[in-house]
Amino acid sequence: MANRKPLPVALELRQLGHEFIEGKTVFDGISTEIKAGSHVVINGQNGSGKSTLGKILAGQLTAAKGSVIWKQNGQTLEPEMLLPQSSYVGPSATLHPYMSIREIFYFHSKFRSWRDEVNPDKWIIEAGLGKHMNVLFSELSSGMKQRVFLTVSLCTQSSLVVLDEPCANLDRSGIDWYQKQLTNFPTNTTLIICTNDRSEDFIKVDKRLELK
């Protein structure tokens, strides 16, 4: 695909709240603004709703209460316009279990563009995936699966990236690799990281949301 520089997405949360089918409220009344191109950390312990909020902000889930307004260059984006230019990594993210890593990267490149400054082959090697390119995704360890998710997401030309506990299942070398990528994260992309206050998950913080 031909590359086109993405424009970062700004978000406005209006009295945002969510509850599960059984009636349990996970968060309520969240109103704030996220500037385009900023790095935001959503901090909360397990059960606080940070993963749910991350999926809502990524356009993967509709909030039970309130609304999220996504804007790009001053124009409002509908979720169906957001999804083709955003990336999400989290516990609910999936890749085809019976595709090899090589096939995953190949098919992904048919629908999404890589960042201009990125050499995917180099990233694959640096992520420690080079020797596993012909292995089916379902046969990978949890740590290697996370490396695939992160590599695909961070290599892709995106206006919004949401990462939910990105260092989960990564060993020390994986964490070091991930943090190196954060130091080179593009300025034309809004980054939201959901974390349980694990310092390895983020480097730069422009805004922090605390969920109790």
Residue frames relative to the residue before (quaternion, step in Angstrom):
aa qw qx qy qz dx dy dz
M 1.0000 0.0000 0.0000 0.0000 0.00 0.00 0.00
A 0.4985 -0.6343 0.4912 0.3284 3.57 -1.12 0.61
N 0.4242 -0.7162 0.4999 0.2393 3.54 -0.93 0.92
R 0.0094 -0.7574 0.6528 0.0033 3.53 -1.14 0.75
K 0.4850 -0.6821 0.4594 0.2975 3.55 -0.76 1.06
P 0.3472 -0.7463 0.5224 0.2227 3.61 -0.71 0.99
L 0.3338 -0.6871 0.6001 0.2373 3.53 -1.29 0.41
P 0.4758 -0.6958 0.4452 0.3021 3.61 -0.73 0.96
V 0.4023 -0.7206 0.5246 0.2089 3.55 -1.16 0.69
A 0.2221 -0.7255 0.6358 0.1417 3.55 -1.10 0.83
L 0.1729 -0.7948 0.5762 0.0796 3.58 -1.08 0.72
E 0.1008 -0.7583 0.6406 0.0669 3.53 -1.17 0.71
L 0.1693 -0.7817 0.5965 0.0669 3.57 -0.69 1.13
R 0.0860 -0.8148 0.5733 -0.0026 3.56 -0.71 1.14
Q 0.8229 -0.2318 0.1076 0.5075 3.55 -0.42 1.31
L 0.1566 0.8409 -0.4991 0.1389 3.53 1.01 0.91
G 0.1204 0.7821 -0.6040 0.0953 3.54 -0.96 0.89
H 0.0575 -0.8004 0.5957 0.0335 3.55 -1.19 0.45
E 0.0137 -0.7735 0.6336 0.0027 3.51 -1.20 0.68
F 0.4843 -0.6661 0.4901 0.2854 3.53 -1.18 0.61
I 0.7300 -0.4448 0.2914 0.4293 3.56 -1.29 0.31
E 0.6860 0.4879 -0.2879 0.4565 3.58 1.01 -0.79
G 0.6233 -0.5982 0.3184 0.3902 3.57 1.29 0.12
K 0.4953 0.6600 -0.4368 0.3582 3.60 1.23 -0.01
T 0.2818 -0.7566 0.5705 0.1508 3.57 -0.77 1.08
V 0.2346 -0.7954 0.5448 0.1246 3.58 -0.75 1.03
F 0.7596 -0.1459 0.0548 0.6314 3.57 1.18 -0.54
D 0.0714 -0.8077 0.5852 -0.0022 3.56 -1.19 0.51
G 0.8545 0.2360 -0.1485 0.4382 3.53 -1.23 0.58
I 0.3638 0.7335 -0.5035 0.2759 3.60 1.06 0.62
S 0.0778 0.7747 -0.6213 0.0877 3.55 -0.72 1.11
T 0.3023 0.7297 -0.5658 0.2367 3.57 -0.69 1.08
E 0.3273 -0.7190 0.5707 0.2241 3.54 -1.32 0.14
I 0.1771 -0.7546 0.6247 0.0951 3.54 -1.13 0.76
K 0.3625 -0.7616 0.5009 0.1941 3.55 -0.60 1.15
A 0.5795 -0.5842 0.4464 0.3517 3.54 -1.15 0.66
G 0.8256 0.2219 -0.1860 0.4843 3.55 -0.93 0.96
S 0.5342 0.6377 -0.4073 0.3770 3.60 1.24 0.05
H 0.3705 -0.6803 0.5839 0.2429 3.54 -1.38 0.29
V 0.0521 -0.8237 0.5632 -0.0414 3.56 -0.53 1.23
V 0.1731 -0.7647 0.6143 0.0885 3.55 -1.01 0.89
I 0.1412 -0.7469 0.6454 0.0753 3.55 -0.92 1.00
N 0.0875 -0.8364 0.5410 -0.0082 3.54 -0.37 1.26
G 0.3063 0.7400 -0.5616 0.2078 3.56 -0.96 0.88
Q 0.5049 -0.6408 0.4858 0.3139 3.53 -1.17 0.59
N 0.6990 -0.4331 0.3403 0.4561 3.57 -1.28 0.14
G 0.7827 0.2965 -0.2419 0.4908 3.55 -0.89 0.98
S 0.5454 0.6401 -0.3898 0.3752 3.58 1.27 -0.12
G 0.5401 -0.6444 0.3872 0.3783 3.57 1.24 -0.33
K 0.3801 0.7519 -0.4777 0.2491 3.60 1.23 0.14
S 0.6502 0.5069 -0.3254 0.4631 3.59 0.99 -0.76
T 0.6345 0.5208 -0.3200 0.4730 3.57 1.03 -0.80
L 0.6557 0.5019 -0.3080 0.4726 3.58 0.93 -0.87
G 0.6310 0.5394 -0.3328 0.4474 3.58 0.99 -0.79
K 0.6667 0.4942 -0.3014 0.4695 3.58 0.95 -0.86
I 0.6284 0.5275 -0.3335 0.4643 3.58 1.05 -0.73
L 0.6881 0.4823 -0.2860 0.4604 3.58 0.88 -0.93
A 0.6650 0.4886 -0.2932 0.4828 3.58 1.19 -0.57
G 0.5068 -0.6642 0.4112 0.3646 3.58 1.29 -0.13
Q 0.4829 0.6870 -0.4122 0.3534 3.56 1.31 0.25
L 0.7829 0.1726 -0.0534 0.5954 3.58 1.25 -0.47
T 0.3486 -0.7262 0.5534 0.2117 3.58 -1.10 0.74
A 0.4478 -0.7007 0.4900 0.2614 3.57 -0.85 0.98
A 0.5145 -0.6440 0.4746 0.3088 3.56 -1.14 0.69
K 0.7923 0.1297 -0.0509 0.5940 3.57 1.12 -0.70
G 0.8046 0.2807 -0.2024 0.4825 3.53 -1.18 0.57
S 0.3390 -0.7435 0.5445 0.1890 3.54 -1.24 -0.31
V 0.2602 -0.7012 0.6357 0.1911 3.50 -1.41 0.32
I 0.1424 -0.7674 0.6208 0.0735 3.55 -0.91 0.96
W 0.1450 -0.7720 0.6154 0.0651 3.56 -0.73 1.10
K 0.0189 -0.8055 0.5923 -0.0079 3.57 -0.88 0.91
Q 0.0848 -0.7761 0.6248 0.0134 3.50 -1.11 0.84
N 0.8230 -0.0783 -0.0043 0.5627 3.56 -0.51 1.21
G 0.7298 -0.4470 0.2203 0.4681 3.57 1.05 0.85
Q 0.6514 0.5013 -0.3104 0.4775 3.58 1.27 -0.18
T 0.4597 -0.6920 0.4887 0.2665 3.57 -0.94 0.94
L 0.2251 -0.7688 0.5886 0.1085 3.55 -1.02 0.90
E 0.3277 -0.6887 0.6073 0.2224 3.55 -1.04 0.78
P 0.6693 -0.5227 0.3331 0.4098 3.62 -1.13 0.56
E 0.6625 0.5142 -0.3215 0.4397 3.59 0.96 -0.79
M 0.6476 0.4763 -0.3182 0.5025 3.59 1.24 -0.36
L 0.6320 0.5483 -0.3209 0.4439 3.56 1.19 -0.58
L 0.6600 0.5816 -0.3221 0.3500 3.56 0.78 -1.06
P 0.6914 0.4811 -0.3186 0.4347 3.67 0.85 -0.75
Q 0.7598 0.3220 -0.2052 0.5262 3.61 1.23 -0.18
S 0.6224 0.4893 -0.3592 0.4942 3.56 1.20 0.54
S 0.2154 -0.7561 0.6030 0.1353 3.56 -1.30 0.35
Y 0.0658 -0.7946 0.6035 0.0048 3.56 -1.03 0.85
V 0.0131 -0.7626 0.6467 -0.0005 3.55 -1.02 0.91
G 0.3154 0.7335 -0.5509 0.2429 3.55 -0.72 1.08
P 0.7624 -0.3943 0.2513 0.4473 3.58 -1.28 0.06
S 0.7168 0.4389 -0.2607 0.4750 3.60 1.07 -0.64
A 0.4765 0.6683 -0.4453 0.3580 3.61 1.25 -0.06
T 0.0999 -0.8061 0.5828 0.0258 3.57 -1.05 0.77
L 0.0784 -0.7269 0.6763 0.0903 3.50 -1.36 0.45
H 0.6440 -0.5483 0.3503 0.4024 3.58 -1.12 0.59
P 0.4104 -0.7607 0.4431 0.2380 3.62 -0.52 1.14
Y 0.7544 0.3825 -0.2122 0.4895 3.59 1.10 -0.60
M 0.5116 0.5600 -0.4608 0.4608 3.53 1.16 0.68
S 0.4428 -0.6485 0.5408 0.3016 3.55 -1.15 0.60
I 0.6650 -0.4715 0.3713 0.4446 3.58 -1.25 0.24
R 0.6251 0.5481 -0.3368 0.4420 3.58 0.98 -0.83
E 0.6833 0.4827 -0.2857 0.4674 3.57 0.90 -0.93
I 0.6126 0.5536 -0.3486 0.4435 3.60 1.03 -0.76
F 0.6906 0.4649 -0.2839 0.4758 3.58 0.85 -0.94
Y 0.6374 0.5387 -0.3315 0.4401 3.58 0.99 -0.80
F 0.7215 0.4371 -0.2613 0.4692 3.59 0.75 -1.01
H 0.6011 0.5542 -0.3628 0.4471 3.59 1.06 -0.66
S 0.6725 0.5145 -0.2974 0.4412 3.58 0.97 -0.86
K 0.5946 0.5678 -0.3657 0.4363 3.60 1.23 -0.28
F 0.7597 0.3572 -0.1843 0.5111 3.58 1.20 -0.49
R 0.7840 0.1896 -0.1010 0.5824 3.59 1.16 -0.54
S 0.4195 -0.7045 0.5177 0.2444 3.56 -1.13 0.68
W 0.4409 -0.6487 0.5463 0.2939 3.55 -1.19 0.57
R 0.6089 -0.5349 0.4325 0.3950 3.57 -1.20 0.46
D 0.6127 -0.6048 0.3673 0.3520 3.58 -0.98 0.87
E 0.7544 0.4174 -0.2111 0.4606 3.56 0.90 -0.97
V 0.6097 0.5861 -0.3308 0.4187 3.58 1.30 -0.04
N 0.1806 -0.7183 0.6611 0.1196 3.52 -1.15 0.81
P 0.3552 -0.7809 0.4645 0.2197 3.63 -0.16 1.24
D 0.6306 0.5435 -0.3424 0.4356 3.59 0.98 -0.79
K 0.6517 0.5038 -0.3077 0.4763 3.57 1.02 -0.82
W 0.6449 0.5209 -0.3193 0.4591 3.57 0.98 -0.84
I 0.6235 0.5495 -0.3357 0.4433 3.57 0.98 -0.85
I 0.6696 0.4859 -0.2948 0.4780 3.57 0.94 -0.88
E 0.6785 0.4959 -0.2950 0.4546 3.59 0.88 -0.95
A 0.6648 0.4974 -0.2988 0.4705 3.59 1.13 -0.61
G 0.5116 -0.6685 0.4063 0.3554 3.58 1.27 -0.08
L 0.5112 0.6718 -0.3974 0.3597 3.57 1.25 0.37
G 0.4418 0.7589 -0.4178 0.2329 3.58 1.24 -0.34
K 0.7236 0.4330 -0.2420 0.4799 3.59 0.99 -0.81
H 0.7041 0.4611 -0.2482 0.4797 3.58 1.28 -0.13
M 0.3178 0.8145 -0.4557 0.1673 3.59 1.26 0.16
N 0.7408 0.3919 -0.2263 0.4965 3.60 1.09 -0.61
V 0.4955 0.6461 -0.4269 0.3936 3.58 1.30 0.19
L 0.4883 -0.6510 0.4934 0.3073 3.58 -0.99 0.83
F 0.5945 -0.5946 0.4050 0.3591 3.57 -1.04 0.77
S 0.6575 0.5352 -0.3106 0.4299 3.59 0.99 -0.83
E 0.6840 0.4896 -0.2796 0.4630 3.59 1.20 -0.46
L 0.5353 0.6360 -0.4003 0.3857 3.59 1.27 -0.08
S 0.5356 -0.5780 0.4966 0.3638 3.56 -1.25 0.41
S 0.6643 -0.5039 0.3590 0.4194 3.58 -1.23 0.34
G 0.6449 0.5281 -0.3207 0.4498 3.58 1.05 -0.72
M 0.6698 0.4802 -0.2996 0.4807 3.58 0.98 -0.82
K 0.6011 0.5463 -0.3596 0.4593 3.59 1.06 -0.67
Q 0.6566 0.5098 -0.3160 0.4574 3.57 0.95 -0.87
R 0.6259 0.5292 -0.3378 0.4627 3.58 1.04 -0.71
V 0.6292 0.5182 -0.3366 0.4715 3.59 1.03 -0.74
F 0.6444 0.5271 -0.3197 0.4524 3.59 0.87 -0.96
L 0.7088 0.4713 -0.2659 0.4525 3.57 0.79 -1.05
T 0.6453 0.5229 -0.3283 0.4498 3.59 0.96 -0.82
V 0.6542 0.5029 -0.3118 0.4711 3.57 0.89 -0.92
S 0.6939 0.4940 -0.2797 0.4430 3.58 0.84 -0.99
L 0.7485 0.4277 -0.2323 0.4504 3.57 0.76 -1.04
C 0.6291 0.5241 -0.3338 0.4670 3.60 1.21 -0.39
T 0.6429 0.5859 -0.3054 0.3875 3.55 1.17 -0.65
Q 0.4979 -0.6220 0.5207 0.3068 3.55 -1.13 0.75
S 0.1473 0.8125 -0.5409 0.1600 3.61 -0.34 1.23
S 0.4008 -0.6914 0.5509 0.2404 3.53 -1.24 0.57
L 0.7797 0.0994 -0.0331 0.6174 3.56 1.24 -0.59
V 0.0384 -0.7751 0.6306 0.0045 3.57 -0.94 0.95
V 0.0656 -0.7767 0.6264 0.0125 3.56 -0.90 1.01
L 0.0538 -0.7968 0.6015 -0.0199 3.57 -0.71 1.15
D 0.1513 -0.7912 0.5897 0.0584 3.57 -0.72 1.09
E 0.8159 -0.1760 0.0472 0.5487 3.57 -0.44 1.30
P 0.0324 -0.8746 0.4837 0.0090 3.59 0.73 1.07
C 0.7025 0.4624 -0.2812 0.4622 3.62 1.09 -0.57
A 0.3755 0.7269 -0.4925 0.2969 3.59 1.26 0.10
N 0.8487 0.1392 -0.1519 0.4871 3.57 -0.95 1.01
L 0.5553 0.5966 -0.4124 0.4070 3.62 1.21 0.07
D 0.3681 -0.6879 0.5727 0.2515 3.55 -1.11 0.71
R 0.7626 -0.3873 0.2398 0.4591 3.57 -1.27 0.05
S 0.6662 0.4961 -0.3176 0.4574 3.59 0.92 -0.84
G 0.6344 0.5286 -0.3224 0.4629 3.57 1.09 -0.71
I 0.6413 0.5146 -0.3160 0.4734 3.57 1.02 -0.80
D 0.6421 0.5215 -0.3224 0.4602 3.58 0.96 -0.86
W 0.6446 0.5153 -0.3149 0.4689 3.58 0.98 -0.87
Y 0.6600 0.5189 -0.3062 0.4487 3.59 0.89 -0.96
Q 0.6822 0.4883 -0.2982 0.4553 3.58 0.86 -0.93
K 0.5896 0.5590 -0.3631 0.4561 3.59 1.11 -0.60
Q 0.6600 0.5027 -0.3101 0.4643 3.57 1.00 -0.80
L 0.6197 0.5475 -0.3450 0.4441 3.59 1.06 -0.69
T 0.6401 0.5341 -0.3370 0.4375 3.59 1.01 -0.74
N 0.7367 0.3583 -0.2108 0.5334 3.58 1.23 -0.47
F 0.3104 0.7822 -0.4949 0.2165 3.58 1.24 0.37
P 0.5156 -0.6861 0.4153 0.3015 3.61 -0.85 0.94
T 0.4906 -0.6817 0.4678 0.2751 3.56 -1.06 0.79
N 0.6762 0.4871 -0.2998 0.4644 3.60 1.20 -0.35
T 0.6372 0.4666 -0.3370 0.5125 3.57 1.16 0.63
T 0.3455 -0.7087 0.5780 0.2104 3.56 -1.00 0.87
L 0.1274 -0.8088 0.5735 0.0286 3.58 -0.82 1.02
I 0.0382 -0.7751 0.6306 -0.0105 3.57 -0.87 1.05
I 0.0642 -0.8047 0.5901 -0.0086 3.57 -0.74 1.09
C 0.2035 -0.7590 0.6108 0.0972 3.56 -0.83 1.08
T 0.0830 0.8206 -0.5512 0.1263 3.57 -0.69 1.07
N 0.3555 -0.6885 0.5769 0.2584 3.55 -1.26 0.37
D 0.6863 -0.5103 0.2405 0.4592 3.51 0.98 1.08
R 0.3634 0.6997 -0.5168 0.3337 3.55 1.08 0.80
S 0.4013 -0.7752 0.4335 0.2239 3.56 -0.35 1.25
E 0.5929 0.5905 -0.3700 0.4034 3.60 1.12 -0.52
D 0.5967 0.6252 -0.3525 0.3589 3.58 1.17 -0.57
F 0.8176 0.1423 -0.0416 0.5564 3.59 1.07 -0.58
I 0.2632 -0.7360 0.5989 0.1739 3.55 -1.32 0.35
K 0.7917 0.2021 -0.0849 0.5703 3.56 0.62 -1.17
V 0.0381 -0.7917 0.6097 0.0062 3.60 -0.99 0.83
D 0.1469 -0.7872 0.5958 0.0619 3.57 -0.65 1.15
K 0.7916 0.0280 0.0231 0.6099 3.57 1.15 -0.65
R 0.1193 -0.7934 0.5950 0.0463 3.56 -1.04 0.80
L 0.1293 -0.7620 0.6312 0.0650 3.55 -0.99 0.94
E 0.1835 -0.7919 0.5770 0.0790 3.58 -0.77 1.05
L 0.1167 -0.7752 0.6187 0.0525 3.57 -0.83 1.04
K 0.2874 -0.7734 0.5454 0.1473 3.57 -0.82 0.99
